[in-house]
Amino acid sequence: MVISVAVPAKINLHLEILGRRRDGYHELRTLFQSIDLFDRLSAEIAPRGEFELEVNPAGVVDANEDNLVLRAAHTLAEETGVSAGAGLRLEKKIPVCGGLGGGSADAAAALVLLDRLWGCGLDGMGLHRLAAGLGSDVPFFLLGGLALGIGRGDEVFPLPDQAPLAVVVTVPNTRVSSAEAYDRLGSRLTSTRPEGNLYAFAAGLRGRLDWRVVTNELEDAVVTGWPEVGEGLRILRSCGSLHASLSGSGAASYAVFDDPMAARRAAAELPSEWFVHVGGTLQRRAARLEVEVVSDGGLR
């Protein structure tokens, strides 16, 4: 039997970096939002101790033990004492190292998928604890939709669904080093901001998002170091978007629109050799990692 789950990407509608923590991570305040750009992860039972990952397209990410999908599989097996192995297939659509959370999303999907395949029966808190150990963004993908992230980004609180918006995501032909981006931010970690602004915004969120509140404090540092990202943002902001920003530490940038036609027009202005996705935001129900049975046979 083969089971499968669709794995949505995320954008960061807001990102504040408050300072470096004692554990070496940065203290964050962020707004995560799921979007309709999906990887797909499939799994089947394998003999004891066997963990294999096939990635399509081949080579887009390493399929070795450092891959977050395999790390999640081993983590769950060790936590639960399960004896079975797993054969896994990952169909990659989310760009790698773009700030869209593809690796973290795939890790969350592996936990959910293998918990079902192996009959582990972990509850939400159990999966969350394992997810947080795999990466700062991983717990969000167990929730999806619109959520507030604090701490390393691993403390996640659901926010009310908003009306879906059209979205354009673009990734230029460059990779941003997150470590270098944070280094470039440097002393600006102590930038002045309205205290409690994001918390007040999140606590009172009932209607439409107030786009005047949201920002990404890594944006200037990334644009300075990687000008192609700045060019993408310039184009998106010139096309009448409600809001355009960097996602995470990039290299992906995005814009949201009320009008899907406006989103398609904006996408047409971007360089044809760049990755471009035109779609929409997802409410929590649509972003949920829902396991489905896809075959009574095997992956091969």
N, C-alpha and C positions, 0 to 999 in steps of 0.2 A: 504494500500500500504506500502511495506517495501522497503527502499532504503539502500544502503550499500556503503562502501568505504574501499579499501585496504590501510593499513597504514604502510609505510616503516620505519625501524629503521635507525639510523645514526651511523657513527663513527666520531671521531675527528682526522683528519689527522695531526692537529697541535693544541697546546694549550699553550699559554703564560698567566701567571698570573702576572699582573703589580702592583697590590697593592689593598688595601681595600678602597672602596668608602665611601662617607659620608652616603649613605643609608644602609651601612652594607654589601652590596654585594661586590664581587671582580671585578676589571676591567680586562677584558679578551681580548685576541686576539686569535681567533680560526678559523680553517677551518673545516666546516661541510661537510660530504659526505654521501649521501643516499646509502643504500645497500638493497639487495633483501631479507630481512627478514621482514615478514609482520605480523602485527595484522590485524583483520578485525572488523569494527564497523558497526552495522546495527541499523536502527531506524524506528519507526512508530509513527503516531499521537496517543496521549493518551488524556483522558479527562483533562479539565482545572486543572492546579495545580498538576497533577500527573507526577512524574519523577521516573522511575524505571530502574535499571540497572541489567542485568543478566551477569555474567562473567563465561566463560568456558575456562579452567577447573575451577570448583567452588573452591573458596578459594585462588586462586593464587594471587589475589589482593582483597582488601576490596571493597565491592559494596555499601558502605555507602556514606554519603554526602561529605566525605573528598576526595572521588575519583575525579580525575581531569576531568573525563568525565562528571560527574554530576555537578561539579563546573562550567565547561564550559557551560553546558545546562542552568543552572540558570543565569549565567552571560549574555548569549545571550538573554534570556527571559526578564531579567530586563532592558537590554539596549534597546530592541526594543518594549517592552510593549506587546509582544505576549501573548495571553491568553491560547493557547493550551499547553498540556503537551507532554511528549515523553516517549515511551518505547524503551529501548536501550539494545542491546546485543553485548558484547565484546568477541571476540575470541582471546585469548592471545597466541602468539607464541614468542614475544620478551621477553627475560628474564627480570625479575623485578630487579630494583636497580643495573643494571649492567653497567651504563654509555652509554647505547645504545639509550636512549631517549624515551623508550616505553610509559611512562606516558605522556610526553609532546606531543608525536606524536598522542596519542589517544585524548588528549584535542583539538589539532588542527583539528583532524578529526571530533570531535563532533561539533565544530563551523561551519565547512564547511557543514556537513551533515544536521544539524538542520537549518542553514540558508536556505538551499534548501527545506527542509521538511516544514518549516513554511512560506516560501515565504518572508523572511525578506529583501532580496535584498541588503545586505551590500556589499560595494565595498572592494577592497583589503586593503585599508588603515583602514577601519572600523574594519575588521577582525583582522588586525595586531595589532591594539590598544588593542582589547580585549585579543588577544593571549599574548601580552607582560605582561598584568596584571595577567595572569594565571601562568606564569613561564618563566624563561630566555630563554629556548630552544624552547618554543612553536612556536614563529614566524618563525623559520627556516622551520618547517614542512609545513607551508603554501606555501613555495617556493620550497624546495627540490633540488636535484642535488648536485652541488659543490658550496659552498658559504662561504664568509668571514663573521664572526661574531665579532662585537666589543661591547664596553660597557659591559653590563652584559652578552653579547652573544645574546641580543635581537635585536640589530641593525644589520640587515642582508643584505648583498649585493651579488647578484648572480655573479658567475665567469663562464667563458666559460667551457662548457662540455669538459671532457677529454675522451679519448678512454676507454671503460669499462675494468676493471681489475678483475681478480679472487681475492676472499677474503676468508679468514678463520677467523671466530670469535669464541672465546672460553671463557667460564665463569667457573671458578673453583667453588667448593662447599663452597663458602664463600661470605660474604657481606662486602663491604667496606663502612665505614662511611665517607661520603664526608666531614663533619665538622671536623672529626679527621684528615683526609688527609690534609686538608688546615692548620690545626693547626700544623701538623708535618712539613709542608713546612716552616712555621715560617719566620725567617729573610731572608730566601733565596728568598723571593719575590723581593728583590733588586738585583737579580743576573744580571751579565753583559751579554748583548746580542748585536749583531750588530744592531744599531739603524735603524729602517725603513726596516729591512730585509724582514719581511713578507709583508709589504705594497708594496715594490718594486717587490717582487715575484708575488703578486696578480695583480698588475697593468700591469705587462708585460706578464701575463700568456697567452700563445698562443699555445705552443707545449706541451711536456710532463712535468709532475711535476718534480721538482728538489728535490729529496728526501734528499739531504744534508741540506736543509733549515728547514725541519719540525722536530718537537720534541713535547714532552708533559712534561711540567715542574712539573707536579704532580707525574711523574713516580717513581722517587727515593723514595719519601715519601711513596707512596703506597706499593712499593716492600719491603721497610723496615718493614712496619707494617703488611703486608699480604704476606708472602713468597710464597704462592701458585700462586699468580699473577705473581711473578717473575719467577717461574718455567715455567708457560705457555709462557711467553715472551722468555725465554731461548730456549725452544723447537722451537718456531716459527722462531726465528732468526737463528737457526742452519739449517734451511731447504731451504736456498737460496731465501728468500723473498726479494722483492724490498725494503720493509719497514715494520717494525713491531713496535707496540706501544700499550700503554694503550689508551682506549677510555674514554674520560672525566676523572672522578675520579675512574673508574673501578667499579666492578671487571672484566669487560670484557677487553680482549686484542685481537688484530687482527693482521693479516699480509696480505699484498697484493702481488700478483704475476702476471707476464705476462702470465704464462702458467697454465691453469686450472688443468692439471695433477699434476703439482708441488704442487698446493694447496691441492689436494686430498691426496697426499703423506704426506704433512705436517699434515693434519688433522688426519691421521692414527697414527701419533706419539703421539698424545695427550691422556691423560688418558680417558679410555672409560666411566668413571662415570661422566665426566664433560659435560656440554653443549657444543656442537660443531656445528657450521653452516658453510657449504661450499657453496659459491655462488659468487656474483659479485657486483660491484658498479653499481649504477643506474644514468643514465643521467636525466636531469630535466624533460623531457617529461614523462619518465617512472615512475618517483617519484611523479608526480602530484597527488593530492588527487581528483580523478575522481569519482563522484557520479554515481551510477548505480541503476536502478530499478531492484529488484530481485524477487518481488512477488506482486501479487494483493491482497493477503490475509494478515494475520498477522504473527508476530514472533512466535506465539504458535499455 
